[in-house]
């Protein structure tokens, strides 16, 4: 089954090293995509956050064991005294629901006309040129009070469609926010999905209770920990 996903990599504990680690993890996941012939695109790459769009057959199952907090124990590239630091990042796997704009049916809205108020000339204040459009189920209201009632109605309907679809689209985002929070936890060192012990060249998955060589994981062989 073809899935579309957003992988969100966020810096958590560890300051600058945590920000470097999300780039390392991005490299790992890109190798996974290439191995599995998944389409991918880096949508966002800011300091502390990387978002990757991924599409491919069985993509969801491939990345299903990655969600959570990933703890790294290593000497950061920026460490001058050779000390081992413990840093963490979080990984969230969110399935993309392709949102398509809905068309608003006439029975879903209420259109009222009223006289305009305020400046705008005698014509505007003495005719029912102002248009008030209400989307009944959401309560969203759009008011247009130019001089031409027909133009006000046209512009109001366009604006109403935009606002209603923004409302529905935000609902999808809110649901994703809850899922994201459940996946990543607090992101602290103790809230871990996986530990990467660089000195021992080993990666331990604390959920599946499996381990693999760091070398293999860096090559993108995350299936070894599933």
N, C-alpha and C positions, 0 to 999 in steps of 0.2 A: 504494500500500500504506500502510495506517495504521500509524504508528509511535508509540511512547511513549518519551520521552526524559527524562533528567535533565541539565540544563545546570548545571555547577558553575563559578562565577566566584570566583576566589581572588586576594586581594591578594598580590603577590610582592615586587618591589623598589620602593622609593620611599616607604615610610612612609605618612604620612597621605594623600598624593596617590594612592597605589596603592589605598587603601581607598575613596577618592572615585571612582576610575575604574571599579570594579566596578559602582557604581550607574549610571554613565553607560552602561556596556555592557549592563546590565540593561534600560535604557530602549530601547536599539537593538534588542535581541532581542525585547522586547515588541512593538515596532512591526512586526518581521518576522512575529510570530505573528498580529497583527491583519490585516496585509496578506494573509496566506495562510489566514486563517480557522482558525488552529490554536487549540485549547483550551490554556490555560496557567494555571498557578498558582504563585505564589512560595511555596515550601515553607519556606525558611529565609532569613533576612536578618539576619545578625550582622555585627559589625565584622570585615571581612576575608573574609567568605564569603557568597555568595548562591547558593541552589539553586532552579532553576525547573523545574517539571514541565511538559512540553509533549506534546500529543497531536494528531496530524493526518496526513492523507494526504501521503506523501513528506516528512515532517518530518525524517527522518534525512538524506536527501540534501540538504535545504535547509541544514542546519547542519553538514554534513560537513566543510566547509572552515574551520570556526571553531576547531577544537581546536588547542591549543598556547599559546605565550607571545605576548602582544600588548604591544608596546613603544610607549609614548606619549612624545612629546617636546613639551612644552607648558609654559606658565607656569601653575602650579597656582593655583586660586582663593585658596589660603591664602598665596601668595607675595607679600610686600609690596614687594620690590625689583625685580620684573619679570624675574627670572632664569628661564631655561628649565631645566626639570628633565626628566630621563629616568626614567620609572617603567614598571613592567611589571605585568601581571596574567596569570593563566593561565585558560584555558577548557578544560574537559573535557566531552565529549559521551558520555553513557553510556545505552545502550538499556536500557529497563526490561523486565525479565522478570517477568511477573505470577506471583508465587509463590502457590501454593494449598496449604494444609495437607494433608499426606498422612494417611490413616487407617492405623493400625498393625494389621496382620493378626496373628492369634493365632500363626501359625508364625514370626513375626519376633521373638517375645519368649520368655523363659523365666521362669516364675513359681515361686518357692520360698517355703516357709513355715518359720519357725523360732520358737523360744521367745524371747520378749522378754527384755531384760536391763536392769538398772538399776532405779530407782524406778518404781512403778506398781502395786504391790499384788501379792498372791499369785496372782490369776487371770492377770495378764499374764505372770508368770514361770513358770507351770506349763502353759500351753497354747501351741500353735503359732499365735500370733496375729500375729506379725511377718511381713510380706510383703516379699520381695525380688524386684523385677522387673528383668530385664536385657534390653536391646535387643541382640540377638545381633550384628548387623552393625556397629554403632557402639561397642558396649561400654558404653553409657550405663546406669547402674544407679540405681534408685530404691528407697529403703527406707522403709517405713511401719510403725511399731511401736506403734500405739494398741492399745486393749484388744479392739476388734472386728476380726476378720480380714476379714470382708466389706467393712467400711468402709475398711480399710487397702488392700484390693485396688482398690476403686473410686477412691480418692484417688490411689493409686499409678499407675493407668493414665492418669488425667487429667494427672498431672505428667509421666509418660513421654511422652505425646503432645506436650506443650509443649516438653520438652527436645529431643526428636528433631527437631521442626520448627524449633526455634531453631538446631540444629546444621546442618540442611540450608540454612536461610535464610542463615546466616553464610557458608556455602560460596559462595553467590551473591555476597555482599558481598566476600569475599576475591578472587574473580575480577575483580570490578569495580575493586578497589584496584590490581591489576596493570595493568589497562587504563588507569586514570586516570594512573598513574605514567608509562606509556609515552607518553601523550598530552601531558602538560604539561612533561615534561623537568625541568630544574632551576629554571625560572622566572626565570633571571637575564637581564640586559640583552642578553647576547650570544646567548642561546638563544631566538631570536625566530621566530615564525610571520609576524608582521605588524608594520609600523611605521606609526604615526599621527603625521605631521608637521604639527602644528596651525598653525605659522607659515606653512607653504607650502600649507596647506589640501589636503593629499593623503594618501592611504593606500596603502601598498605591501604587496602580499602576496608574501613571499619564496619561497613554494612554487609558486604558480601563475604567478608573474612578471607579475602584472597590477597595475594601479593604478586608483584611482578618486578622485573628489573627496571630501574629508572631509564636505562638506555632504550628498552623496548617502548616504554610509554612516550618518551621523547620522539620516537619514530611514528607515533600515532596509533600504537597497538592497544588502545584502551579496552578492547574486547577481552584482554587477558584478566581484567579485574571484574568482569561482569559475572 
